Amino acid sequence: KCSHDCSYCYMKQIAPEANAPRIAEYEFKTKLGKGNFIFIGSSTDMFADDIPSEWIKQVLDYCKQEHDAGRSNAFLLQSKNPKRFLEFTNHPIAKRCLFGTTIESDQFYPEIMRNAPRIEQRVEAMEILANLGFATMVTAEPLLKFDLEKMVEYIARCQPKKVNIGRNSCRSIELPEPTKEEVKQLIYELKDMTRVEVKKNAKLWLE
């Protein structure tokens, strides 16, 4: 269970009675293959404040162990709490990682984002990472109502290698969404600075 408790989280549909976070020791026997790009933390936020640093280090250590075995994998670390990435920039696997965060809007919607860090805090941490030379990306999903100028400024400060644009996939939950034209304008502005990938659910939205 993720302590951020975002209202739109798809995991609430999959596992509404999720248990408290734990470290799954048996996963450290899983072979990660060779030459793969592996997304770590797709079903919870491994960098939330309530996750012990030792657990995170165990995961990163295993990634390093697998890499050192000649498997040459790379990793995506995604978090709405990217300030905790900064605890691990000296870890030897960090240079093999793409650090990602979610920026749904330039605005913070407390009834939607709940316990997640505020947008400005996410941007500040990502800006530090990028300035340290680490590769970054931004996921704008679910994209919420935004101010175009501020949204572009926030994403630009993260210096992302890629931006994903996606729509709320839980249609039973109503969110404040931008118009099609506003989304198209955002994509136009972002394409001047980085690669933009529009996810399938957003492509249907824009038709």
N, C-alpha and C positions, 0 to 999 in steps of 0.2 A: 504494500500500500504506500502510495506516494504522499508525503506530508504536505505537498503543495496544494493538493485537493482542488485543482482547476475544474470548473463546472462541466467543461466540454470533454474531459478526458475519455478517450475510447476504452481505456482499461476498466472504467467503471461499468461499461456495458458487458465486457468480457468476464470480469471478476468482481462483481459488486460486493462480495464478502471477502475481499483480499485480506490476507494476514499482514502482520507487521513485517517490515523488511528483515531479511536474514541473509547470511552468506551461504551459498549453496556449494559446499566443499566438493561435492561430486563433479561439479562442472570443471574443476581443475584437472580432470582426466580427459576432458573432451579435446580431441585433436582439431585444430583450427584450419587444417589444410595448408596449401601453399599458394602464395601470390594473391591472397584474397584481401578485399577491403571489407572490414568487419565492423558492423554497427553495434556498439556496446551500450546497453541501457535503453532498449526500445520499449520496455514495458514498465519502467519506473525511472526515477531520477537518481542515479548512483551518486551524484554530487550534492544532493539535498543536505541541509545542515544536520539532519538526524542520522546520517550514515557515518559510521566510524571511519576515521582516516585509515585505520589499519585494514579495513575491508577493501577500501579503494586501492591501497597499496598492494594487497594480495592479487587483485585483478590485474593491475598493471604489471606486477612481477610475472604473472603467468603469461601475459602477452609478450613480455620481453623474453621469457624462457622459450616460448614457441618461435619467436623471431630468431633467436640465437641458434635454434636447431636447424636453421637454414631454410625456413619456410617463407621468409621475406613478406610477411603480411603487413598491412597498414590498417589503421583503426580510426573510426569516427566516434568521438566522445561528445554526446549531446546533453546539455543541461540548461535549465532555466536559472541555475545558480552558478554561473561561470566564474564567480570570484574564487570558488574552491578549486578550479583548475590551477590557479596560481600557486596552490600548495604543492603541486606536483610537476612544475615546469623543469625541475632538475632531475626528474626520473628519466632514466636512460631510454625509455620507450617514447618519451614525449615528442621527439622529432619525427616519429613514425605516425603521429596522430593528427587528425583534422579536428579542430575544436569548434563545436557548433553550439549555438543558442537559438532560442525561439524569441522572435520579436513579432507579436501578433498585431501590434499597433504602436504608435508613439505614445498613446495614452494608457494609463493604468485603470482597468476596470475591476475594482475590488470584489464585486459580486460575482465576477467571472474568473479572475485570476487568483483570487482568494489569498493563499499563503505564499504564493510565488514571489520572488524578489521583484521589485519595481523595475520598469523598463530601463530607466536611466542607470540603475545599478548594473544591470546586465551589460549595457553598452560600455560602461566604464571599464568593466573587467575585460571585455573582448578587445577593447582598444589597447589596453595594456599588453594583452597577449600578442596582438598583431604587431605592436611596436617592438616586442621582444623577438620578433621573427617567426612566430608560430603561424601555421596555416589556419584560417578560420572560415566558417560558413555561417549563414543565417537561414533559419526556417521561419517564414511568415505564414504560419498555419496554426489555427484557423485565422485567416486575415480578417481583422476587425476594422471598424470605422477608424480612419486615421486622418491626420493633417499631412498633406503630401510633402510639403517642405520639410517638416520636422521628421517625418518617417524616412525620407531620403537621407537626411543628415545623420540620423541615428545609424542607419545601415552602413553609410559611407564610413563612419567612424570605426566600425568593426572590420573594415578592409577585407570583406569576404571574398573567397575564391569562387563562391557560388551562392546564389540565393534561391531557395525553394519557395514557390507561391502555392498555397493550398487553401481550400475552403473548408468550413466546418463540415465534418463527415457525419456528425450526429444530428440529423435533421429534426429530431424530436426536441432538441434544445434550440431555442431562438436566440441568436446573437446579433448585436448591432453590426451589420455588414456594410461595406462600401458599395457604391454603385458599380456597374460594369465599366463605365467610363473612367471612374476613379482608379479602378484596378488597372485598366489599360494604360492610364497615364503613369501610374507607379512603375509598371513593367518597362515602359518606354524610358523613363528616367534611369532606372537601374541598369538597363542594358548598356548605358554609356560607361558604367564603371566595372561591371562584372558579368559573369555568365548567369543567366536567369533560367530556371527550370520551372515550368508551370505544370503542376500535377494534374492528373486526369480529372479529378473532381472540380478543379478550378477551370480547366478547359471547357467543360460542359457548362459551367457557370457563365463563361464569357461568350458563348455562342449566341 
